[in-house]
Amino acid sequence: MTIKFFRETFLIAAAGSLLAGCVGGGAGSGGGAAGGGTGGAGGGAGQSLPVTAKGRAIAFRVASDFTSGTNSYTGLPTSSHNPTSTAVVERSARGGIEIEGSATEDTNPAPYQGNAMAPAALISASSPDTLENGTAIAGMKDAKGNVYFENGNFANPQAEDANAAVSTVGVYNIYDSNNQFVEQIVMKYGTTVRYREGATGDPNATYAVGFIGENTTSMPKKGTATYKGFYESGQSYYNDNGTMKSMYFKDGTVELVADFDKGKVTGGISGAALNGNDNGTPVDLNSNIDGLAINADINGSNYDGTAMLVDAAGNQVGTSSYNEAIGAFFGPDASETAAAVLIEGNADLNGSASDYVISGTLGGVKK
């Protein structure tokens, strides 16, 4: 079965994350175009508040415009961070940073914040680590948001404040090319994470992609496992003669394979188009690009390695000045996995050699 997935927004707009009944919104949408998928909405679940979790993320800083405002629907603060360059000025050391998060009941929610399927919560996110040059993650503290529960999922907080936004997706609805529902993927032991932060007067913003969850405590020693999954884009864009333009994977299959005998994780995205927008019209930026390939080494319940744009034969398309993949296994017998990728490179995009940045997260459950 082909797993179809979605178009992602470039401007990681989180205004929708606080709206009752919003599906998979938040800091970077899980939005579904035709033939795509959506981040799952709330559904009333086997878990409840409070929630605490730890994980890892790849973080990077680039020059960005920053604005803050107020959501006219909820009256809550909003923020937006829009990259103005593909030149990464600082990133986390290889292996990523540790991230921590919590969500507790909000006993005084804003108007229209939360419902029975996605209870209102005070959400915090932080990291004890710094980026390579010493920049700390400011984090968020008790931001008003929602936590989505559905079919026993791990819990998916969505929140935004005047400087930052966080989005997690672990429930994903899969649709075929005719936009017909196929199945729902539910991660019960972990979830994918996207985060961004900035501040007035700072010419740069920090973006992060990663995961949190309950790492597998007793890893398989032999055999292989295949994970069917979904992809959530972080900041992914290219420099079109000085203008930063969004790009996103459309359609395709998301699959990771763990070889426990060899201690390797491979796979990623295949059969996809890397799309952009030309004056509002979707365009295939490079017909040779078939997806994204991960090659990583397992270390305990984690794995670390590389990621690159590839053609249908698995060959790299263009070049990369930096690329990284990190991941982890969750639940009993490594029943789930999540990964995060960052690629900084140059490729022929929309007819000219262009610098680009791709970041995103993958989540999957064992077939």
C-alpha positions in Angstrom: 0.0 0.0 0.0 1.3 3.4 -0.8 1.2 5.9 2.0 0.3 9.3 0.7 1.2 12.4 2.6 0.8 16.1 2.6 1.8 19.6 1.7 3.5 21.5 4.5 3.4 25.2 5.1 6.6 27.2 5.1 5.7 29.8 7.6 5.1 27.5 10.5 1.9 29.4 11.5 0.5 28.2 14.8 -2.6 30.4 15.1 -4.8 27.4 14.4 -3.3 25.3 17.1 -5.5 26.8 19.8 -8.8 26.5 17.9 -11.2 23.9 19.1 -11.4 21.0 16.8 -8.3 22.0 14.7 -6.6 19.0 13.3 -2.9 18.6 13.6 -2.3 22.3 13.4 0.3 24.2 15.4 3.8 25.2 14.7 4.0 23.9 11.2 0.8 22.4 9.9 0.1 18.8 9.1 -2.1 20.1 6.4 -3.6 17.8 3.9 -3.7 18.5 0.2 -5.5 16.1 -2.1 -3.8 12.8 -1.9 -2.2 13.7 1.4 -2.7 13.2 5.1 -3.4 15.2 8.2 -2.2 15.3 11.7 -4.8 13.7 13.8 -7.2 15.7 15.9 -8.4 14.9 19.4 -10.6 12.0 20.0 -11.0 11.3 23.6 -8.3 8.9 24.7 -6.7 6.5 27.0 -4.5 9.2 28.5 -5.0 12.4 30.3 -3.2 15.4 31.8 -0.7 15.9 33.2 2.0 14.8 30.7 5.8 15.0 31.0 8.3 13.7 28.4 11.9 14.0 27.2 13.5 13.4 23.8 16.0 14.8 21.3 15.9 17.5 18.6 18.1 19.0 15.9 18.1 22.8 16.3 19.4 25.5 14.0 19.4 29.3 13.8 19.0 31.4 10.6 18.3 35.1 9.9 14.5 35.6 10.2 11.9 38.2 10.4 9.9 38.2 13.6 6.5 39.5 14.5 4.1 39.1 17.4 0.5 39.7 17.8 -2.8 38.5 19.2 -5.1 35.8 18.0 -8.4 37.6 17.3 -10.4 34.4 18.0 -8.9 33.4 21.4 -7.2 36.6 22.5 -4.0 34.8 23.1 -0.5 35.9 21.9 0.9 34.8 18.6 4.3 35.0 16.9 5.7 34.3 13.5 9.3 33.7 12.4 10.1 33.8 8.7 13.6 32.9 7.4 15.3 35.5 5.3 18.4 33.4 4.4 19.5 29.8 3.9 22.8 30.4 5.6 22.6 28.6 9.0 24.5 30.6 11.6 24.5 28.1 14.4 23.1 24.6 15.0 23.1 21.9 17.7 26.1 19.6 17.9 25.7 16.3 16.1 23.4 14.0 18.0 21.1 16.9 18.8 20.0 18.5 22.0 17.9 17.0 24.8 14.4 18.4 25.0 11.9 18.4 27.8 8.2 19.1 27.8 5.2 19.1 30.1 1.5 19.9 30.0 -0.8 20.4 32.9 -4.5 21.3 33.1 -5.4 24.9 32.4 -8.1 25.7 35.0 -8.6 29.2 33.5 -8.7 28.7 29.7 -9.1 31.4 27.2 -12.3 31.7 25.2 -12.6 28.9 22.6 -9.5 27.2 24.0 -9.8 23.5 24.4 -12.7 21.0 24.3 -13.4 17.5 25.5 -11.3 16.0 22.7 -8.4 18.4 23.2 -8.3 19.7 26.8 -6.9 23.2 27.5 -3.4 23.0 29.0 -0.5 25.0 30.2 2.4 23.8 28.1 6.1 24.2 28.7 9.1 23.3 26.6 12.8 23.6 27.3 16.3 22.2 26.8 19.2 21.9 29.2 21.6 22.0 26.2 23.0 24.9 24.1 23.8 25.2 20.4 27.4 24.8 19.3 28.3 28.5 19.9 26.6 28.6 23.3 23.1 30.0 22.4 20.6 28.7 24.8 17.0 27.6 24.1 14.8 30.2 25.7 11.8 27.7 25.7 8.2 28.4 26.7 6.7 28.3 30.2 3.0 27.6 30.8 1.9 28.7 27.3 -1.8 28.3 26.8 -2.6 25.5 24.4 -4.3 22.2 23.8 -3.3 18.6 24.2 -4.8 16.2 21.6 -5.7 12.6 22.7 -6.9 10.0 20.3 -7.1 6.2 20.4 -4.5 5.9 23.1 -1.9 8.1 21.5 1.1 9.4 23.5 -0.4 12.9 23.8 0.1 15.8 21.3 0.6 19.3 22.8 0.1 22.3 20.6 0.9 25.8 22.0 2.1 29.3 21.0 3.1 32.4 22.9 4.5 35.8 22.0 7.9 34.3 21.2 7.6 30.6 20.5 5.5 27.8 19.2 5.5 24.0 19.6 3.6 21.3 17.7 3.6 17.6 18.1 2.0 15.0 15.8 1.7 11.3 16.6 -1.7 10.6 15.1 -1.9 10.7 11.3 -4.7 10.1 8.9 -3.6 8.6 5.6 -5.4 9.3 2.3 -5.0 7.9 -1.2 -4.5 9.9 -4.4 -8.2 10.3 -4.6 -8.4 11.9 -1.2 -10.1 8.8 0.2 -9.3 7.8 3.8 -7.0 4.7 4.0 -6.0 4.3 7.6 -4.9 6.1 10.7 -1.4 5.8 12.2 -1.3 6.1 16.0 1.9 6.4 17.9 1.2 5.3 21.5 4.7 5.6 23.0 6.2 8.7 21.3 5.5 11.7 19.1 7.1 14.0 16.6 8.0 17.6 17.6 8.5 20.9 15.8 9.5 24.0 17.6 10.5 27.6 16.8 11.4 30.7 18.9 12.7 34.2 18.4 12.5 37.6 20.1 12.2 41.3 19.2 15.7 42.7 18.4 17.2 39.3 17.6 18.0 39.0 13.8 17.9 35.2 14.0 15.3 32.7 15.0 15.8 29.1 16.3 14.0 26.2 14.7 14.0 22.6 15.9 12.7 19.2 14.8 12.7 16.1 17.0 10.7 13.7 19.1 9.8 12.8 22.6 8.5 9.6 24.2 9.2 6.5 26.1 12.4 5.0 24.7 12.5 1.2 24.3 14.2 -0.3 27.4 14.9 -3.8 25.9 15.9 -3.5 22.3 15.7 -6.4 19.8 19.0 -8.0 19.1 18.2 -9.8 15.9 15.9 -9.6 12.9 14.5 -6.6 11.0 11.5 -4.4 11.5 9.7 -2.2 8.9 7.9 1.0 10.1 5.1 2.6 8.1 4.8 6.2 8.8 4.3 9.9 8.1 6.4 13.0 7.6 6.0 16.4 9.2 7.9 19.3 7.6 9.7 21.8 9.6 11.3 24.9 7.9 12.0 23.7 4.3 12.7 26.4 1.8 15.1 27.5 -1.0 16.8 30.7 -2.1 15.3 31.8 -5.4 17.5 34.7 -6.3 17.3 36.3 -2.9 13.7 35.4 -2.2 13.1 32.5 0.3 10.4 30.2 -1.1 8.8 27.2 0.5 9.1 23.7 -0.7 7.4 20.5 0.4 7.2 16.8 -0.4 4.0 15.7 -2.1 2.7 12.1 -2.2 5.0 9.2 -1.8 5.8 6.5 0.8 7.2 7.0 4.3 9.0 3.9 5.5 11.9 3.1 7.8 13.6 -0.2 8.1 15.6 -1.3 11.2 18.2 -4.1 10.8 18.9 -5.1 14.4 21.5 -7.7 13.3 23.6 -5.0 11.5 22.6 -2.1 13.8 21.3 0.0 10.9 18.3 2.1 10.1 17.6 3.0 6.5 14.6 4.3 4.4 12.8 7.6 4.5 10.6 9.1 1.8 10.3 7.6 -1.7 8.1 8.1 -4.7 7.5 11.8 -3.8 7.8 15.1 -5.6 9.6 18.1 -4.1 7.1 20.8 -4.8 7.2 24.6 -4.5 4.9 27.4 -5.6 5.4 29.7 -8.6 3.0 32.7 -8.3 0.5 30.5 -6.4 0.8 27.5 -8.8 2.3 24.3 -7.5 5.5 23.3 -9.4 7.7 20.2 -9.3 11.1 21.8 -8.4 13.2 19.0 -9.7 11.7 15.9 -11.4 14.8 13.9 -10.5 14.1 14.2 -6.8 12.2 11.1 -5.6 12.5 11.7 -1.8 14.8 11.6 1.1 17.1 8.8 2.3 18.2 8.2 5.9 21.2 6.0 6.7 21.9 5.7 10.5 23.6 3.5 13.1 21.7 2.1 16.1 23.2 2.9 19.5 21.0 1.5 22.3 17.4 2.8 21.7 18.7 5.7 19.6 20.2 6.1 16.1 22.3 8.7 14.4 23.4 9.2 10.8 22.8 11.1 7.6 20.0 12.3 5.4 20.0 13.4 1.8 17.8 14.2 -1.2 17.8 11.2 -3.6 16.6 10.1 -7.0 14.6 7.0 -7.7 17.8 4.9 -7.7 18.9 6.2 -4.3 21.6 8.5 -5.7 22.1 11.9 -4.0 20.6 14.9 -5.9 22.7 18.0 -5.7 25.2 18.5 -2.8 24.9 19.0 0.9 27.1 21.2 3.1 25.6 19.7 6.2 23.2 16.8 6.8 22.1 14.9 9.8 19.5 12.4 11.0 18.7 11.4 14.5 16.1 8.9 15.8 14.8 6.7 18.6 12.7 3.6 19.2 9.7 3.7 21.5 7.6 1.2 23.3 8.0 -2.5 23.9 10.1 -4.4 21.4 10.8 -1.2 19.5 7.2 -1.1 18.3 7.5 2.6 17.2 10.2 4.9 15.9 10.6 8.6 15.2 13.4 10.5 13.4 14.4 14.1 12.6 16.4 15.4 9.7 18.3 18.6 8.7 19.8 19.1 5.3 21.6 22.2 4.1 22.6 22.0 0.5 22.4 23.2 -3.1 20.4 21.6 -6.0 18.8 22.5 -9.2 15.4 23.8 -8.0 12.9 25.3 -10.4 15.5 25.6 -13.1 18.5 27.1 -11.3 21.1 26.0 -8.8 19.8 27.1 -5.4 20.8 26.8 -1.8 18.2 25.2 0.4 17.3 24.1 3.9 15.2 21.0 4.6 14.1 20.0 8.1 11.4 17.7 9.3 10.4 14.7 11.4 9.2 11.2 10.6 7.0 9.0 12.8 6.2 5.4 12.3 4.7 2.2 13.8 5.9 -1.3 13.1 4.1 -3.2 10.3 
